[in-house]
Protein backbone atom coordinates (compact mmCIF):
# COMPACT_ATOMS: atom_id res chain seq x y z
CA UNK A 1 0.00 0.00 0.00
CA UNK A 2 2.80 2.43 0.88
CA UNK A 3 4.45 1.89 -2.52
CA UNK A 4 1.18 2.60 -4.29
CA UNK A 5 0.77 5.81 -2.30
CA UNK A 6 4.39 6.78 -3.00
CA UNK A 7 3.94 6.18 -6.73
CA UNK A 8 0.73 8.20 -6.79
CA UNK A 9 2.37 11.23 -5.21
CA UNK A 10 5.39 10.98 -7.53
CA UNK A 11 3.10 10.93 -10.56
CA UNK A 12 1.19 13.88 -9.12
CA UNK A 13 4.37 15.91 -8.63
CA UNK A 14 5.49 15.20 -12.20
CA UNK A 15 2.05 15.88 -13.64
CA UNK A 16 1.44 19.30 -12.07
CA UNK A 17 4.20 21.19 -13.86
CA UNK A 18 3.72 19.20 -17.08
CA UNK A 19 -0.02 19.86 -17.25
CA UNK A 20 0.28 23.54 -16.36
CA UNK A 21 2.97 24.23 -18.96
CA UNK A 22 0.97 22.43 -21.65
CA UNK A 23 -2.22 24.22 -20.63
CA UNK A 24 -0.48 27.59 -20.91
CA UNK A 25 0.78 26.57 -24.35
CA UNK A 26 -2.74 25.54 -25.36
CA UNK A 27 -4.21 28.86 -24.21
CA UNK A 28 -1.49 30.75 -26.07
CA UNK A 29 -2.27 28.76 -29.21
CA UNK A 30 -5.98 29.60 -29.00
CA UNK A 31 -5.37 33.33 -28.52
CA UNK A 32 -2.74 33.37 -31.26
CA UNK A 33 -5.13 31.75 -33.73
CA UNK A 34 -7.90 34.19 -32.81
CA UNK A 35 -5.53 37.11 -33.34
CA UNK A 36 -4.41 35.75 -36.71
CA UNK A 37 -8.00 35.20 -37.84
CA UNK A 38 -8.83 38.82 -37.01
CA UNK A 39 -5.64 40.47 -38.23
CA UNK A 40 -4.47 38.19 -41.06
CA UNK A 41 -7.35 35.90 -42.07
CA UNK A 42 -5.87 35.04 -45.48
CA UNK A 43 -2.50 34.14 -43.99
CA UNK A 44 -4.20 32.02 -41.35
CA UNK A 45 -6.40 30.15 -43.85
CA UNK A 46 -3.93 29.67 -46.67
CA UNK A 47 -0.53 30.13 -45.07
CA UNK A 48 1.87 27.44 -43.97
CA UNK A 49 1.28 25.88 -40.53
CA UNK A 50 5.05 26.07 -40.01
CA UNK A 51 4.73 29.78 -39.23
CA UNK A 52 2.42 29.00 -36.32
CA UNK A 53 4.71 26.26 -35.03
CA UNK A 54 7.74 28.56 -35.22
CA UNK A 55 5.92 31.17 -33.14
CA UNK A 56 4.76 28.52 -30.68
CA UNK A 57 8.27 27.09 -30.21
CA UNK A 58 9.89 30.52 -29.82
CA UNK A 59 7.43 31.41 -27.06
CA UNK A 60 7.76 28.07 -25.25
CA UNK A 61 10.32 29.60 -22.86
CA UNK A 62 7.56 31.87 -21.58
CA UNK A 63 5.25 28.88 -21.05
CA UNK A 64 7.96 27.20 -18.99
CA UNK A 65 8.68 30.26 -16.86
CA UNK A 66 5.02 31.02 -16.15
CA UNK A 67 4.29 27.36 -15.41
CA UNK A 68 7.13 27.30 -12.88
CA UNK A 69 5.79 30.36 -11.07
CA UNK A 70 2.30 28.86 -10.97
CA UNK A 71 3.43 25.35 -10.00
CA UNK A 72 5.45 26.21 -6.90
CA UNK A 73 2.50 27.47 -4.80
CA UNK A 74 0.48 24.46 -5.98
CA UNK A 75 3.19 22.13 -4.71
CA UNK A 76 3.25 24.08 -1.45
CA UNK A 77 -0.52 23.63 -1.16
CA UNK A 78 -0.31 19.88 -1.84
CA UNK A 79 2.25 19.49 0.95
CA UNK A 80 0.17 21.69 3.24
CA UNK A 81 -2.71 19.27 2.72
CA UNK A 82 -0.30 16.51 3.78
CA UNK A 83 0.57 18.59 6.86
CA UNK A 84 4.09 19.20 5.56
CA UNK A 85 6.10 22.30 4.73
CA UNK A 86 7.59 22.54 1.24
CA UNK A 87 10.69 24.39 2.44
CA UNK A 88 11.45 21.72 5.05
CA UNK A 89 10.59 18.79 2.81
CA UNK A 90 12.70 20.04 -0.09
CA UNK A 91 15.58 21.00 2.17
CA UNK A 92 15.79 24.76 1.66
CA UNK A 93 18.44 24.97 4.38
CA UNK A 94 21.35 27.36 4.40
CA UNK A 95 24.44 26.78 2.31
CA UNK A 96 27.84 28.34 2.95
CA UNK A 97 29.53 30.77 0.58
CA UNK A 98 32.26 28.16 0.07
CA UNK A 99 29.74 25.51 -0.97
CA UNK A 100 27.98 28.02 -3.23
CA UNK A 101 31.26 28.69 -5.04
CA UNK A 102 32.05 24.98 -5.29
CA UNK A 103 28.65 24.07 -6.73
CA UNK A 104 28.71 27.00 -9.16
CA UNK A 105 32.10 25.95 -10.54
CA UNK A 106 30.93 22.35 -10.63
CA UNK A 107 27.91 23.33 -12.73
CA UNK A 108 30.05 25.22 -15.25
CA UNK A 109 32.70 22.51 -15.60
CA UNK A 110 30.07 19.77 -15.75
CA UNK A 111 28.44 21.54 -18.69
CA UNK A 112 31.63 21.56 -20.75
CA UNK A 113 32.38 17.91 -19.98
CA UNK A 114 28.88 16.64 -20.78
CA UNK A 115 28.54 18.81 -23.90
CA UNK A 116 31.84 17.42 -25.19
CA UNK A 117 30.81 13.82 -24.46
CA UNK A 118 27.50 14.39 -26.22
CA UNK A 119 29.31 15.85 -29.24
CA UNK A 120 31.87 13.05 -29.66
CA UNK A 121 29.26 10.34 -29.08
CA UNK A 122 26.87 11.84 -31.67
CA UNK A 123 24.02 11.75 -29.14
CA UNK A 124 22.52 14.83 -30.78
CA UNK A 125 21.87 12.73 -33.88
CA UNK A 126 19.36 10.68 -31.88
CA UNK A 127 17.02 13.67 -31.51
CA UNK A 128 17.53 16.04 -34.48
CA UNK A 129 14.11 17.65 -34.05
CA UNK A 130 15.01 18.66 -30.50
CA UNK A 131 18.19 20.36 -31.68
CA UNK A 132 16.16 22.25 -34.28
CA UNK A 133 13.68 23.29 -31.61
CA UNK A 134 16.45 24.67 -29.38
CA UNK A 135 17.89 26.58 -32.33
CA UNK A 136 14.51 28.22 -32.88
CA UNK A 137 14.20 29.10 -29.21
CA UNK A 138 17.69 30.59 -28.98
CA UNK A 139 17.37 32.48 -32.27
CA UNK A 140 13.91 33.81 -31.46
CA UNK A 141 14.53 35.19 -27.98
CA UNK A 142 16.91 37.63 -26.32
CA UNK A 143 19.78 36.53 -24.13
CA UNK A 144 18.09 37.85 -20.97
CA UNK A 145 14.81 36.04 -21.64
CA UNK A 146 16.52 32.71 -22.29
CA UNK A 147 18.84 33.12 -19.31
CA UNK A 148 15.92 33.76 -16.95
CA UNK A 149 13.70 30.99 -18.33
CA UNK A 150 16.23 28.24 -19.10
CA UNK A 151 19.10 29.26 -16.85
CA UNK A 152 17.24 30.20 -13.67
CA UNK A 153 13.51 29.48 -13.47
CA UNK A 154 13.56 26.09 -15.22
CA UNK A 155 16.34 24.58 -13.09
CA UNK A 156 14.74 25.89 -9.89
CA UNK A 157 11.37 24.22 -10.44
CA UNK A 158 12.94 21.01 -11.77
CA UNK A 159 15.07 20.71 -8.65
CA UNK A 160 12.06 21.31 -6.43
CA UNK A 161 10.22 18.53 -8.26
CA UNK A 162 12.97 15.91 -8.56
CA UNK A 163 15.59 16.56 -5.85
CA UNK A 164 13.06 18.06 -3.47
CA UNK A 165 9.68 16.34 -3.68
CA UNK A 166 10.34 13.11 -5.57
CA UNK A 167 13.73 12.19 -4.10
CA UNK A 168 12.47 12.63 -0.55
CA UNK A 169 9.22 10.78 -1.28
CA UNK A 170 11.38 7.88 -2.46
CA UNK A 171 13.79 8.14 0.48
CA UNK A 172 10.97 7.70 2.94
CA UNK A 173 10.00 4.36 1.43
CA UNK A 174 12.97 2.68 -0.27
CA UNK A 175 16.78 2.44 0.18
CA UNK A 176 18.74 5.58 -0.61
CA UNK A 177 20.68 4.15 -3.57
CA UNK A 178 17.49 2.99 -5.25
CA UNK A 179 15.87 6.37 -4.57
CA UNK A 180 18.75 8.22 -6.24
CA UNK A 181 18.67 5.99 -9.31
CA UNK A 182 14.89 6.06 -9.73
CA UNK A 183 14.61 9.85 -9.45
CA UNK A 184 17.45 10.21 -11.98
CA UNK A 185 15.71 7.91 -14.47
CA UNK A 186 12.45 9.82 -13.99
CA UNK A 187 14.34 13.09 -14.50
CA UNK A 188 15.79 11.78 -17.75
CA UNK A 189 12.44 10.47 -18.97
CA UNK A 190 10.77 13.79 -18.11
CA UNK A 191 12.77 15.48 -20.88
CA UNK A 192 10.94 13.25 -23.39
CA UNK A 193 13.77 12.90 -25.90
CA UNK A 194 16.58 10.38 -26.10
CA UNK A 195 19.51 12.81 -26.26
CA UNK A 196 18.60 14.83 -23.19
CA UNK A 197 17.19 11.78 -21.47
CA UNK A 198 20.54 9.99 -21.47
CA UNK A 199 22.68 12.79 -20.08
CA UNK A 200 19.90 14.13 -17.83
CA UNK A 201 19.80 10.75 -16.09
CA UNK A 202 23.53 11.00 -15.36
CA UNK A 203 23.09 14.61 -14.29
CA UNK A 204 20.20 13.58 -12.04
CA UNK A 205 22.45 11.20 -10.10
CA UNK A 206 25.08 13.91 -9.61
CA UNK A 207 22.49 16.48 -8.53
CA UNK A 208 20.94 14.06 -6.05
CA UNK A 209 24.33 13.28 -4.54
CA UNK A 210 25.05 17.00 -4.18
CA UNK A 211 21.71 17.51 -2.46
CA UNK A 212 22.31 14.63 -0.06
CA UNK A 213 25.94 15.39 0.74
CA UNK A 214 25.46 19.13 1.25
CA UNK A 215 22.13 18.67 3.05
CA UNK A 216 20.53 21.48 1.05
CA UNK A 217 18.56 21.67 -2.17
CA UNK A 218 20.39 24.90 -2.95
CA UNK A 219 23.40 22.79 -3.96
CA UNK A 220 21.71 21.02 -6.92
CA UNK A 221 19.80 24.20 -7.76
CA UNK A 222 23.05 26.13 -8.17
CA UNK A 223 24.72 23.32 -10.13
CA UNK A 224 21.70 23.03 -12.43
CA UNK A 225 21.40 26.80 -12.89
CA UNK A 226 25.07 27.20 -13.78
CA UNK A 227 24.93 24.14 -16.02
CA UNK A 228 22.04 25.56 -18.05
CA UNK A 229 23.27 29.16 -17.90
CA UNK A 230 26.63 28.10 -19.33
CA UNK A 231 24.83 26.63 -22.34
CA UNK A 232 22.91 29.89 -22.78
CA UNK A 233 26.05 32.03 -22.59
CA UNK A 234 27.95 29.80 -25.01
CA UNK A 235 25.08 29.74 -27.51
CA UNK A 236 24.25 33.45 -27.40
CA UNK A 237 27.49 35.28 -26.59
CA UNK A 238 30.53 33.16 -27.47
CA UNK A 239 31.89 32.75 -30.99
CA UNK A 240 31.74 29.01 -31.90
CA UNK A 241 35.11 29.38 -33.62
CA UNK A 242 36.74 30.15 -30.28
CA UNK A 243 35.21 27.06 -28.70
CA UNK A 244 36.36 24.86 -31.57
CA UNK A 245 39.87 26.30 -31.59
CA UNK A 246 40.48 25.82 -27.88
CA UNK A 247 38.15 22.86 -27.28
CA UNK A 248 40.84 20.51 -25.92
CA UNK A 249 42.23 23.12 -23.54
CA UNK A 250 38.70 23.94 -22.38
CA UNK A 251 37.87 20.26 -21.92
CA UNK A 252 41.07 19.54 -19.99
CA UNK A 253 40.51 22.53 -17.74
CA UNK A 254 36.87 21.54 -17.20
CA UNK A 255 37.77 17.96 -16.25
CA UNK A 256 40.39 19.17 -13.76
CA UNK A 257 37.97 21.72 -12.31
CA UNK A 258 35.17 19.15 -12.08
CA UNK A 259 37.37 16.64 -10.27
CA UNK A 260 38.71 19.31 -7.91
CA UNK A 261 35.28 20.72 -7.02
CA UNK A 262 33.83 17.22 -6.62
CA UNK A 263 36.55 16.32 -4.12
CA UNK A 264 35.89 19.52 -2.19
CA UNK A 265 32.13 18.94 -2.26
CA UNK A 266 32.29 15.32 -1.15
CA UNK A 267 35.12 15.57 1.38
CA UNK A 268 33.91 15.49 4.93
CA UNK A 269 30.25 15.46 3.93
CA UNK A 270 28.01 12.91 5.58
CA UNK A 271 24.71 11.93 4.04
CA UNK A 272 21.49 11.86 6.02
CA UNK A 273 18.70 9.32 5.82
CA UNK A 274 15.72 11.67 5.66
CA UNK A 275 15.13 15.37 6.00
CA UNK A 276 11.56 15.10 7.23
Steps between C-alpha positions, in 0.01 A plus 500: 500500500780743588665446160173571323459821699862597430455440127179702494664803658802475268271495197309795644818703549612429143156568356439842657776689321452301178126566483530868589769569240300320231181679602674837472626398156148397399353832615772689314422301186129584521561873548763504226261338253223744592737792447612364163141445387417862583819665378617272217212271399648414159837410649330288764280313250747452218840546660740231610441344844877519552468871578269422791729226629803730481318761708384235746851357547662843539254589776533166681756653739224727628269201553771332706572806713134576571427134574784494753366806681151350510613149597702586810205626710298199382771267627506695826123455529521125432756461779292720729212258448741224606587708808852561370701810417649524151810685620576233761414207276711625210788596726521876449765521772791739502809442291840656564669743263773239449248235396324751274828567319579129475160409356506793257839395362383140491198598290714689248765229465237226485337677206819502294575135577150373420466717188830361371397140573169557324681646198756220458239229558261650241215491753350808336435290190249295700266799537551737203158661543590601855818670382297689240252604767777638723644691205162664445469588867849649523468689171154633581562638848738744666787390719331632816172319433671167435732541798208564736278223362753225423787602725314594818127428520505161325778349713340631820163333445657179367713470812199560722316222317775238470762565771247650738162328479566177311839408647374544855175315427716210382741526794218456746403166349797332330881476545696814421694357204181384332338838568788685333492277193122507458472879528784536247326270251174691548689827449645369175165369378333832586700669223317277249783465249781248480793743484409702807359195672835321500714780639222634725490162674873525573456861607211397725725262694763771549241757608345258748839422651572872536166551672560212740863576580452874551167454680340781300303519178683823422801289399331323204309818416825693459667219304198471270470877454867540411486194276211642297623860515836394357320353199308826456814714519690277258213494250417871511824683581804288412636459148485126409837537328663577834347191658615280213851644498561452871267204560769265636639761738147582616417132546820428693444799725136401554590142595762621749258755645220243523720249681634767736157641589355150540772410750434820693124442493516138611783525753379492855134497400276245665170402346178493698221246480202735484441870534143473623 
